[in-house]
Amino acid sequence: MINHSLSDISVAAWVQGGPIVLNNLVGSVVLIEVFQVNCPGCFIYSLPRAIDLHTRYHQHGLVVIGLATAFEDYDKNTFENLQKLITTGEVIGETLKALNQYGILSEGRLPWKIPFAVGMDRVVAETEPVTDKRVLSYTAEFLPDFGNLGDEQKRSVLQQVRQYLEQKSMKAETFERFALQGTPSCILFDRKGQLKDVSFGQVDYKQAMVEHCIKEK
């Protein structure tokens, strides 16, 4: 696991509960819940779970922070839509469609509020040229078993990665720095501010990891 610390989390702006100097949170267990506004699974599964962990453990030393990011759908995963979400409970795009289908919304809005601090990942224009070296480096970072693939599979994967990088107009700093695979993702730091775990999707062991970190001194 890459030896990152709290200072490696990039927050461009806070929409709730900030500003927070993350290094000042050393001494607490810190859970960064990474989501996209246009991500149904984040709202159906991950954010409610993060709210539950906040409710259970915030008095025992857990600090939960929501970090909205954007690695796709840059026209929807915006700071403006994040502000609407936090201030009014309004959701958009695929999130709106899915939550309507599940009957989760109340009068078209989320029936619950996020009770912890929420910020926006620093998203900047992508200016790095797409070279063979960059394609290979990006592939190796996100697919550690790439070297074990057959030649045909390698060619296919490299082609897909190149296509992705060529259409990628923006870069989310925290998302890429921690090599996240998508959203929802979770970044957990121990009381020393050191990286303890990075996970993608719904993770069964998340609560156990939080409890373990809380007990550590």
C-alpha positions as CSV (number, residue, x, y, z in Angstrom):
1,M,0.0,0.0,0.0
2,I,1.3,3.4,-1.0
3,N,2.4,5.4,2.1
4,H,0.1,8.3,1.9
5,S,-1.0,10.5,4.8
6,L,-3.9,12.9,5.5
7,S,-2.1,15.8,3.8
8,D,-2.4,14.0,0.5
9,I,-6.2,14.5,0.4
10,S,-6.9,17.4,-2.0
11,V,-10.0,19.5,-1.2
12,A,-10.7,22.3,-3.7
13,A,-13.6,23.7,-1.6
14,W,-15.8,22.8,1.3
15,V,-19.6,22.9,1.0
16,Q,-20.4,21.8,4.5
17,G,-18.5,21.6,7.8
18,G,-15.3,23.3,6.6
19,P,-12.8,24.5,6.1
20,I,-10.8,21.7,7.7
21,V,-7.1,21.5,8.0
22,L,-6.8,17.7,7.6
23,N,-3.4,17.5,9.4
24,N,-5.2,18.8,12.5
25,L,-7.2,15.6,12.6
26,V,-4.2,13.6,13.6
27,G,-5.3,11.8,16.8
28,S,-8.7,10.8,15.3
29,V,-9.5,8.0,13.0
30,V,-10.5,9.6,9.6
31,L,-12.7,8.0,7.1
32,I,-12.9,9.7,3.7
33,E,-16.0,8.6,1.8
34,V,-15.4,9.3,-1.9
35,F,-18.4,9.6,-4.1
36,Q,-19.8,11.2,-7.2
37,V,-23.0,13.2,-7.4
38,N,-23.9,11.2,-10.5
39,C,-23.4,7.8,-8.9
40,P,-26.5,5.9,-7.8
41,G,-24.6,3.3,-5.8
42,C,-23.1,6.0,-3.7
43,F,-26.5,7.1,-2.5
44,I,-28.2,3.7,-2.3
45,Y,-25.4,2.0,-0.4
46,S,-22.2,3.8,0.5
47,L,-23.3,7.2,1.9
48,P,-26.0,5.7,4.1
49,R,-23.4,3.3,5.5
50,A,-21.0,6.2,6.1
51,I,-23.7,8.0,7.9
52,D,-24.3,4.9,10.1
53,L,-20.6,4.7,10.9
54,H,-20.5,8.4,11.8
55,T,-23.5,8.0,14.1
56,R,-22.0,4.9,15.8
57,Y,-18.4,6.1,16.3
58,H,-18.0,9.9,16.1
59,Q,-18.0,10.1,19.8
60,H,-15.3,7.4,20.0
61,G,-12.8,9.3,17.8
62,L,-14.0,8.7,14.2
63,V,-14.2,11.7,11.8
64,V,-16.1,11.0,8.6
65,I,-15.6,13.3,5.6
66,G,-17.5,13.1,2.4
67,L,-15.3,13.9,-0.7
68,A,-17.1,14.4,-4.0
69,T,-15.0,13.7,-7.0
70,A,-15.3,13.5,-10.8
71,F,-13.6,10.9,-13.0
72,E,-16.4,10.8,-15.6
73,D,-19.5,12.7,-16.5
74,Y,-17.8,16.0,-15.8
75,D,-20.9,18.0,-16.8
76,K,-22.8,16.4,-13.9
77,N,-20.3,15.7,-11.2
78,T,-19.8,19.4,-10.6
79,F,-19.3,21.6,-7.6
80,E,-22.6,23.3,-8.4
81,N,-24.5,20.1,-8.3
82,L,-22.8,19.1,-5.0
83,Q,-23.9,22.4,-3.5
84,K,-27.5,21.7,-4.6
85,L,-27.3,18.2,-3.0
86,I,-26.1,19.5,0.3
87,T,-28.4,22.6,0.6
88,T,-31.6,21.1,-0.9
89,G,-31.2,17.4,-1.1
90,E,-31.6,17.6,-4.9
91,V,-30.0,14.8,-6.9
92,I,-29.4,14.6,-10.7
93,G,-28.8,12.4,-13.6
94,E,-28.5,8.6,-13.1
95,T,-28.8,9.1,-9.3
96,L,-32.2,10.8,-9.7
97,K,-33.3,8.1,-12.1
98,A,-32.2,5.2,-9.9
99,L,-33.5,6.6,-6.6
100,N,-36.8,7.3,-8.2
101,Q,-37.0,3.7,-9.3
102,Y,-36.2,2.5,-5.8
103,G,-38.7,4.8,-4.3
104,I,-36.1,6.4,-2.1
105,L,-36.8,10.1,-2.8
106,S,-39.3,12.2,-0.8
107,E,-41.0,14.8,-3.0
108,G,-38.1,14.4,-5.5
109,R,-35.4,15.0,-2.9
110,L,-33.2,12.9,-0.5
111,P,-35.1,12.1,2.7
112,W,-31.9,12.3,4.7
113,K,-29.0,14.7,5.1
114,I,-25.3,14.1,5.3
115,P,-24.3,15.0,8.9
116,F,-20.6,15.3,8.4
117,A,-18.2,17.7,6.5
118,V,-18.3,17.5,2.7
119,G,-15.8,18.9,0.3
120,M,-15.0,18.7,-3.4
121,D,-11.9,17.0,-4.8
122,R,-9.6,19.2,-6.7
123,V,-10.5,18.6,-10.4
124,V,-8.2,20.3,-12.9
125,A,-7.8,20.2,-16.7
126,E,-5.9,17.2,-18.1
127,T,-2.9,18.5,-20.0
128,E,-0.5,15.5,-20.0
129,P,0.0,14.0,-23.5
130,V,-1.0,10.4,-24.0
131,T,2.2,8.6,-24.7
132,D,3.0,4.9,-24.8
133,K,4.9,5.3,-21.5
134,R,2.0,7.0,-19.8
135,V,-0.5,4.3,-21.0
136,L,1.8,1.6,-19.7
137,S,2.4,3.4,-16.4
138,Y,-1.4,4.0,-15.9
139,T,-2.2,0.4,-16.7
140,A,0.4,-0.9,-14.3
141,E,-0.9,1.3,-11.5
142,F,-4.5,0.3,-11.8
143,L,-4.0,-3.3,-12.9
144,P,-1.1,-4.8,-10.8
145,D,-1.5,-8.2,-12.6
146,F,-1.1,-6.8,-16.0
147,G,2.3,-8.5,-16.5
148,N,0.7,-11.9,-16.0
149,L,-1.7,-11.4,-18.9
150,G,-1.2,-13.0,-22.4
151,D,0.0,-10.9,-25.2
152,E,-3.4,-10.5,-26.8
153,Q,-5.0,-9.5,-23.5
154,K,-2.2,-7.0,-22.9
155,R,-2.8,-5.4,-26.3
156,S,-6.5,-5.2,-25.7
157,V,-6.1,-3.6,-22.2
158,L,-3.5,-1.1,-23.5
159,Q,-5.9,-0.1,-26.3
160,Q,-8.7,0.5,-23.8
161,V,-6.5,2.5,-21.5
162,R,-5.3,4.6,-24.4
163,Q,-8.9,5.3,-25.5
164,Y,-9.8,6.2,-21.9
165,L,-6.9,8.6,-21.5
166,E,-7.5,10.3,-24.9
167,Q,-11.1,11.2,-24.0
168,K,-10.2,12.2,-20.4
169,S,-10.4,16.0,-20.2
170,M,-10.2,16.4,-16.5
171,K,-8.1,15.0,-13.6
172,A,-9.3,14.6,-10.0
173,E,-6.3,14.9,-7.8
174,T,-7.3,12.7,-4.8
175,F,-8.9,10.1,-6.9
176,E,-5.8,9.6,-9.0
177,R,-3.3,10.1,-6.2
178,F,-4.8,7.1,-4.3
179,A,-5.3,5.1,-7.5
180,L,-9.1,4.7,-6.8
181,Q,-10.9,2.3,-9.1
182,G,-14.2,4.2,-9.1
183,T,-17.0,5.3,-6.8
184,P,-18.0,4.7,-4.1
185,S,-14.5,4.4,-2.6
186,C,-13.2,4.7,1.0
187,I,-9.9,6.0,2.3
188,L,-9.2,5.2,6.0
189,F,-6.5,6.8,8.1
190,D,-5.4,5.7,11.6
191,R,-4.9,8.0,14.6
192,K,-1.4,8.8,13.4
193,G,-2.7,10.2,10.1
194,Q,-1.2,7.3,8.2
195,L,-3.1,5.4,5.4
196,K,-4.7,2.3,6.7
197,D,-6.9,1.1,3.9
198,V,-8.3,2.0,0.5
199,S,-11.4,0.1,-0.7
200,F,-13.8,0.3,-3.6
201,G,-17.5,-0.5,-3.5
202,Q,-19.4,-2.0,-0.6
203,V,-16.8,-3.5,1.7
204,D,-17.9,-5.9,4.4
205,Y,-14.9,-5.3,6.6
206,K,-15.2,-1.5,6.7
207,Q,-16.8,-1.4,10.2
208,A,-14.3,-3.9,11.6
209,M,-11.4,-1.7,10.2
210,V,-12.9,1.4,11.8
211,E,-13.3,-0.3,15.2
212,H,-9.8,-1.7,15.0
213,C,-8.4,1.8,14.3
214,I,-10.5,3.4,17.1
215,K,-9.0,0.9,19.6
216,E,-5.4,1.6,18.6
217,K,-3.6,4.2,20.6
